[in-house]
Amino acid sequence: MANIHTTARPRSNAARICTILAFVFAVLAVFLSPLLFGVAGLALGIVGAVLGDKPLGWYAAIASVVGAVIGALLVAALLN
């Protein structure tokens, strides 16, 4: 059992930092700049997932896209 090779990368501190920043950017995308922070959060979430923070990295990427969409809808509602 000890010789089983796994393809998953071990989680590093850099992966967790990227994931946390992606969640922060998801919130900022709602209130400040949806396009800028949404894309940055998406990229950081994907990087965090690839570096080993598998479930949370993907959740952060999805949260950034959702935050960007909500932010864009809020801007459109406020301008009309």
C-alpha positions as CSV (number, residue, x, y, z in Angstrom):
1,M,0.0,0.0,0.0
2,A,2.9,2.4,0.7
3,N,4.1,2.2,-2.9
4,I,0.9,3.5,-4.5
5,H,1.7,6.4,-6.8
6,T,-0.7,9.4,-6.6
7,T,-1.0,12.1,-9.2
8,A,-2.3,14.7,-6.8
9,R,0.1,17.4,-5.8
10,P,0.6,18.1,-2.1
11,R,-0.9,21.4,-1.0
12,S,1.6,24.2,-0.5
13,N,1.4,27.5,1.3
14,A,1.5,29.3,-2.0
15,A,-1.6,27.4,-3.1
16,R,-3.5,28.4,0.0
17,I,-2.5,32.0,-0.4
18,C,-3.7,32.1,-4.0
19,T,-7.0,30.5,-2.9
20,I,-7.5,33.0,-0.1
21,L,-6.7,35.9,-2.4
22,A,-9.1,34.6,-5.0
23,F,-11.9,34.6,-2.4
24,V,-11.0,38.2,-1.4
25,F,-11.0,39.2,-5.1
26,A,-14.5,37.6,-5.5
27,V,-15.9,39.9,-2.8
28,L,-14.1,42.9,-4.3
29,A,-15.5,42.1,-7.7
30,V,-19.0,42.6,-6.3
31,F,-18.3,46.0,-4.9
32,L,-15.4,47.6,-6.8
33,S,-14.5,46.5,-10.3
34,P,-16.2,43.3,-11.5
35,L,-14.1,42.8,-14.6
36,L,-10.7,43.4,-13.0
37,F,-11.2,41.6,-9.8
38,G,-13.3,38.8,-11.3
39,V,-10.6,37.9,-13.8
40,A,-7.8,38.2,-11.3
41,G,-9.8,36.0,-8.8
42,L,-10.5,33.4,-11.5
43,A,-6.8,33.2,-12.4
44,L,-5.7,32.9,-8.7
45,G,-8.4,30.3,-8.0
46,I,-7.1,28.2,-10.9
47,V,-3.5,28.6,-9.9
48,G,-4.4,27.6,-6.3
49,A,-6.2,24.5,-7.6
50,V,-3.3,23.5,-9.8
51,L,-0.8,24.0,-7.0
52,G,-2.7,21.5,-4.9
53,D,-5.5,23.3,-3.1
54,K,-8.0,21.2,-5.1
55,P,-11.5,21.7,-3.8
56,L,-11.1,25.3,-2.4
57,G,-9.2,26.5,-5.5
58,W,-11.9,25.6,-7.8
59,Y,-14.6,27.0,-5.5
60,A,-12.7,30.3,-5.3
61,A,-12.5,30.4,-9.1
62,I,-16.3,29.8,-9.4
63,A,-16.9,32.4,-6.6
64,S,-14.9,35.0,-8.6
65,V,-16.9,34.4,-11.7
66,V,-20.2,34.6,-9.7
67,G,-18.9,37.8,-8.0
68,A,-18.0,39.4,-11.3
69,V,-21.5,38.6,-12.7
70,I,-23.3,40.0,-9.6
71,G,-21.1,43.1,-9.7
72,A,-21.8,43.7,-13.3
73,L,-25.5,43.3,-12.7
74,L,-25.3,45.8,-9.8
75,V,-23.5,48.3,-12.0
76,A,-26.0,47.9,-14.7
77,A,-28.9,48.3,-12.3
78,L,-27.4,51.4,-10.7
79,L,-26.7,53.0,-14.1
80,N,-30.3,52.5,-15.4
